[in-house]
C-alpha cells in the first residue's frame, strides 16, 4: 500500500518535502493506517509529524481507552502527542446540532488550533473511499445539488485526505499484514447515527445485490464531478453571478445526460 499511497499523494500534490503535518488519530483502523503510512514516509519526504487525538466526552471509559492507546502509539513512534478534551453533548445542545455534527466541528477546530500552534502546513485526515461513497449518498439523500455530489475534497485549506483512494477492506488487510492493532468504537454499530445506517445497512445491500464495486464507482463519480466543476469554472472565465452559475449547471446537465443508461 505504501507505493500506492505515495503515488496518490504525488498525483494530488498533498504532501510536499519538508512539510510539517498534524495527523488526526482516533485510534480506529483508518487513522492507525494513516499514521503508519505517514511514519513510513517521514524520512523519504523529510516530514515532521505531530499527533492529535480529540476526546469527545461521550463514551466514558471506552473513550479514555482510545486516548491512552493513541498516546502510547505516538510514544512508540517518538512523535509529539496532543490530547484535546471536548464536551460534545453540551456543545450539541448549545449549537442546536446533532452530536455527530458538533463533534465534527469541535474536532476540526481543535486540529486547526494545534496546527497553528506547532506551525504545521497540513492536517491529515483518515477518510477513505468507502467514507467518500457514504458522504455522496448522504448528500444525495438530503437533497444536495451538484456541489454535494463532489463528496469530501481531497484537500481544502490545511486539511488533506491521503486515503481517499483506498477501501476499508484494504486498510484492514494492511493492518493485518503489518500486525498493527487498533481500537473499535462501539458507536460505529449504533443506528442512532445516520452515517451508520448508510454504512451498516444501505451500502452493504447495494454492494451485495447490485454491484460489488458500488462504493468505488460512487467515489469515482465524485472525482469526475469535481473535475467537471473545475473545467466548467475555467470555461466560465471571469463570469460571475447568475451567468457563471448557469454555465456550470449546464455542464453538469451535459455530464449526467451522457451517463444515462450506463452501468458505471
C-alpha positions as CSV (number, residue, x, y, z in Angstrom):
1,X,0.0,0.0,0.0
2,X,2.9,2.4,0.6
3,X,3.7,2.8,-3.1
4,X,0.0,3.4,-3.9
5,X,-0.2,5.9,-1.0
6,X,2.9,7.7,-2.4
7,X,1.6,7.7,-5.9
8,X,-1.8,9.1,-4.9
9,X,0.0,11.8,-2.8
10,X,2.1,12.8,-5.8
11,X,-0.9,12.8,-8.1
12,X,-2.9,15.0,-5.8
13,X,0.0,17.1,-4.6
14,X,-0.9,16.6,-0.9
15,X,2.4,16.3,0.9
16,X,5.5,18.3,-0.1
17,X,9.0,17.5,1.0
18,X,9.7,19.2,4.4
19,X,6.1,19.6,5.3
20,X,5.1,19.7,9.0
21,X,2.0,17.5,9.3
22,X,-0.6,17.1,12.1
23,X,-2.2,13.7,11.9
24,X,-5.7,13.4,13.4
25,X,-5.7,9.9,15.1
26,X,-8.8,8.5,16.7
27,X,-7.3,5.1,17.4
28,X,-9.5,3.4,14.8
29,X,-8.3,1.3,11.9
30,X,-8.3,4.1,9.4
31,X,-6.3,6.6,11.4
32,X,-3.8,4.0,12.6
33,X,-3.2,3.1,9.0
34,X,-2.8,6.8,8.1
35,X,-0.2,7.3,10.8
36,X,1.7,4.2,9.9
37,X,2.0,5.3,6.3
38,X,3.0,8.8,7.2
39,X,5.6,7.5,9.6
40,X,7.0,5.2,6.9
41,X,7.3,8.2,4.5
42,X,8.7,10.5,7.2
43,X,12.3,10.1,6.2
44,X,11.8,9.9,2.5
45,X,9.8,13.2,2.4
46,X,11.5,14.9,5.3
47,X,8.2,15.2,7.2
48,X,7.8,16.5,10.7
49,X,4.9,14.7,12.3
50,X,2.6,15.6,15.2
51,X,-0.3,13.5,16.5
52,X,-3.6,14.9,17.9
53,X,-6.5,13.0,19.5
54,X,-9.8,14.6,20.3
55,X,-11.7,13.1,23.2
56,X,-15.4,13.9,22.7
57,X,-16.6,13.2,26.2
58,X,-19.2,10.7,25.1
59,X,-18.1,7.1,25.5
60,X,-16.7,7.2,29.0
61,X,-14.1,4.5,29.8
62,X,-14.0,3.5,26.1
63,X,-13.0,7.0,25.0
64,X,-10.4,7.1,27.8
65,X,-9.0,3.8,26.4
66,X,-8.8,5.2,22.9
67,X,-6.9,8.3,24.1
68,X,-4.5,6.2,26.1
69,X,-4.0,3.9,23.0
70,X,-3.2,6.9,20.7
71,X,-0.8,8.4,23.3
72,X,1.1,5.1,23.5
73,X,1.1,4.7,19.8
74,X,2.6,8.2,19.3
75,X,5.1,7.5,22.1
76,X,6.3,4.3,20.4
77,X,7.0,6.3,17.2
78,X,8.6,9.2,19.2
79,X,6.0,11.6,17.9
80,X,4.7,14.6,19.8
81,X,1.2,14.0,21.1
82,X,-1.7,16.3,21.9
83,X,-4.9,15.3,23.7
84,X,-7.8,17.7,23.5
85,X,-10.9,17.1,25.6
86,X,-14.3,18.5,24.5
87,X,-17.8,18.2,25.8
88,X,-19.6,17.3,22.6
89,X,-23.1,16.7,24.2
90,X,-23.0,20.2,25.8
91,X,-21.8,21.8,22.6
92,X,-24.5,20.0,20.5
93,X,-27.2,21.4,22.8
94,X,-25.7,24.9,22.7
95,X,-25.3,25.0,19.0
96,X,-28.5,23.2,18.1
97,X,-26.8,20.4,16.3
98,X,-26.6,16.7,16.5
99,X,-23.7,15.2,18.5
100,X,-22.3,14.0,15.2
101,X,-22.2,17.5,13.7
102,X,-21.0,19.1,16.9
103,X,-18.2,16.5,17.3
104,X,-17.0,17.2,13.7
105,X,-17.0,20.9,14.2
106,X,-15.1,20.8,17.6
107,X,-12.7,18.2,16.2
108,X,-11.7,20.3,13.2
109,X,-11.4,23.4,15.3
110,X,-9.1,21.6,17.7
111,X,-6.9,20.3,14.9
112,X,-6.6,23.7,13.3
113,X,-5.7,25.3,16.6
114,X,-3.0,22.7,17.2
115,X,-1.7,23.0,13.7
116,X,-1.3,26.8,14.1
117,X,0.4,26.2,17.5
118,X,3.1,23.9,16.0
119,X,3.4,25.7,12.7
120,X,2.0,22.8,10.7
121,X,1.5,23.0,6.9
122,X,-1.0,20.2,6.7
123,X,-3.6,18.4,8.8
124,X,-4.0,14.8,7.6
125,X,-7.4,13.1,8.0
126,X,-8.1,9.4,7.6
127,X,-11.2,9.3,5.5
128,X,-11.1,6.5,2.9
129,X,-13.0,5.6,-0.3
130,X,-16.0,4.0,1.5
131,X,-16.4,7.1,3.6
132,X,-16.5,9.1,0.4
133,X,-19.2,6.9,-1.0
134,X,-21.2,7.3,2.2
135,X,-20.8,11.1,2.1
136,X,-22.0,11.3,-1.5
137,X,-25.1,9.2,-0.7
138,X,-25.7,11.2,2.4
139,X,-25.7,14.5,0.4
140,X,-27.8,13.0,-2.3
141,X,-30.5,11.7,0.1
142,X,-30.6,15.1,1.9
143,X,-31.4,16.8,-1.4
144,X,-28.0,18.2,-2.3
145,X,-27.3,19.9,-5.6
146,X,-24.3,19.1,-7.8
147,X,-21.9,20.5,-5.2
148,X,-22.8,17.8,-2.8
149,X,-22.0,15.1,-5.3
150,X,-18.4,16.1,-5.1
151,X,-18.2,14.4,-1.7
152,X,-15.3,15.3,0.6
153,X,-12.5,17.3,-1.0
154,X,-9.1,15.6,-1.1
155,X,-7.7,18.9,0.1
156,X,-9.2,22.1,1.5
157,X,-7.1,24.7,3.3
158,X,-4.7,22.8,5.5
159,X,-6.8,19.6,5.5
160,X,-5.8,16.7,3.3
161,X,-7.3,13.2,2.9
162,X,-4.5,10.9,1.6
163,X,-6.5,7.7,2.0
164,X,-9.5,8.5,-0.3
165,X,-8.1,6.1,-2.9
166,X,-8.3,3.0,-0.7
167,X,-11.2,0.9,0.8
168,X,-11.8,0.0,4.4
169,X,-11.2,-3.6,3.5
170,X,-7.7,-2.8,2.0
171,X,-6.9,-0.8,5.2
172,X,-7.8,-3.7,7.4
173,X,-5.7,-6.0,5.2
174,X,-2.7,-3.6,5.5
175,X,-3.0,-3.5,9.3
176,X,-3.2,-7.3,9.5
177,X,-0.1,-7.6,7.3
178,X,1.8,-5.2,9.5
179,X,0.3,-6.7,12.7
180,X,-0.9,-3.3,13.8
181,X,-3.7,-3.2,16.4
182,X,-6.4,-0.5,16.7
183,X,-9.5,0.4,18.7
184,X,-13.1,-0.4,17.9
185,X,-15.6,2.4,18.5
186,X,-18.8,0.9,19.8
187,X,-20.9,3.9,18.4
188,X,-19.9,2.8,14.9
189,X,-22.5,0.0,15.2
190,X,-25.3,2.2,16.5
191,X,-28.0,3.1,14.1
192,X,-28.7,6.3,16.1
193,X,-26.3,8.0,13.7
194,X,-27.4,8.5,10.1
195,X,-23.9,7.7,8.6
196,X,-24.1,4.3,10.3
197,X,-27.3,3.5,8.6
198,X,-25.6,4.1,5.3
199,X,-22.5,2.1,6.4
200,X,-24.2,-0.8,8.0
201,X,-27.4,-1.2,6.0
202,X,-27.7,0.6,2.8
203,X,-24.2,0.2,1.2
204,X,-23.9,-3.5,2.1
205,X,-27.3,-4.2,0.4
206,X,-26.2,-2.2,-2.7
207,X,-22.8,-4.0,-2.7
208,X,-24.3,-7.4,-2.3
209,X,-27.2,-7.1,-4.7
210,X,-26.3,-4.5,-7.3
211,X,-22.6,-4.1,-7.7
212,X,-19.7,-5.3,-5.5
213,X,-17.7,-2.2,-6.6
214,X,-20.5,0.2,-5.8
215,X,-18.6,2.3,-3.3
216,X,-15.6,2.6,-5.7
217,X,-17.9,3.7,-8.5
218,X,-19.6,6.3,-6.3
219,X,-16.2,7.7,-5.2
220,X,-15.0,7.7,-8.8
221,X,-18.1,9.6,-9.8
222,X,-17.4,12.2,-7.1
223,X,-13.9,12.7,-8.6
224,X,-15.4,13.2,-12.1
225,X,-17.9,15.7,-10.7
226,X,-15.0,17.6,-9.1
227,X,-13.1,17.6,-12.4
228,X,-16.2,18.7,-14.3
229,X,-16.8,21.5,-11.8
230,X,-13.3,22.8,-12.3
231,X,-13.5,22.6,-16.1
232,X,-16.8,24.4,-16.1
233,X,-15.4,27.0,-13.8
234,X,-12.4,27.6,-16.0
235,X,-14.6,27.9,-19.1
236,X,-16.8,30.4,-17.4
237,X,-13.7,32.6,-17.2
238,X,-14.4,35.8,-15.4
239,X,-18.2,35.3,-15.5
240,X,-19.8,35.7,-12.1
241,X,-23.2,35.7,-10.7
242,X,-26.2,34.1,-12.5
243,X,-24.4,33.8,-15.9
244,X,-21.5,31.9,-14.4
245,X,-23.7,29.6,-12.4
246,X,-25.8,28.8,-15.4
247,X,-22.8,27.8,-17.4
248,X,-21.6,25.4,-14.7
249,X,-25.0,23.9,-14.2
250,X,-25.3,23.4,-18.0
251,X,-22.0,21.5,-17.8
252,X,-23.5,19.2,-15.1
253,X,-26.6,18.5,-17.2
254,X,-24.5,17.5,-20.2
255,X,-22.3,15.3,-18.0
256,X,-25.2,13.4,-16.4
257,X,-27.2,13.2,-19.7
258,X,-24.2,11.5,-21.2
259,X,-24.2,8.8,-18.4
260,X,-27.9,7.9,-18.6
261,X,-28.4,4.3,-19.2
262,X,-24.8,3.4,-18.4
263,X,-23.9,0.6,-15.9
264,X,-20.9,2.5,-14.4
